[in-house]
Amino acid sequence: MADHGETMCRQVDVGMTRVFELFGKRWTGLIVATLMPGPVHFADLRRAIPGISERMLSDRLMELAAAGLVVREVDEGPPLRVSYRLTEAGRGIEPALKELSRWAETYLADGGQCPERFRK
């Protein structure tokens, strides 16, 4: 058997691990993408992302706020409304999300599957 020392093993980059711990969760990327143009009220966020429950949206927004990517703001009422906006750190992921969108249009155009011409 070959000796597999620690230097021989590949390890996932720590930064990449942190990114996917947050963005690997369902809905997180869509929430951030929806907030890219500017602040959005909770109810409008809920309508913009079909299939997400209020509870899940609230949980993901709290996670994003704890990570420093989103700020929660209470609008003066009446009626009392809550909106969310991206912080500078949250807006910083925009180029990566746009690139992922372009990648998906090229390689996942066929209902989420890579077209045959790209499978090599």
Secondary structure by P-SEA (a helix, b strand, c coil): cccccccccccccaaaaaaaacccccaaaaaaaaaccccccaaaaaaacccccaaaaaaaaaaaaaaccbbbbbcccccbbbbbbbccccccaaaaaaaaaaaaaccccccccccccccc
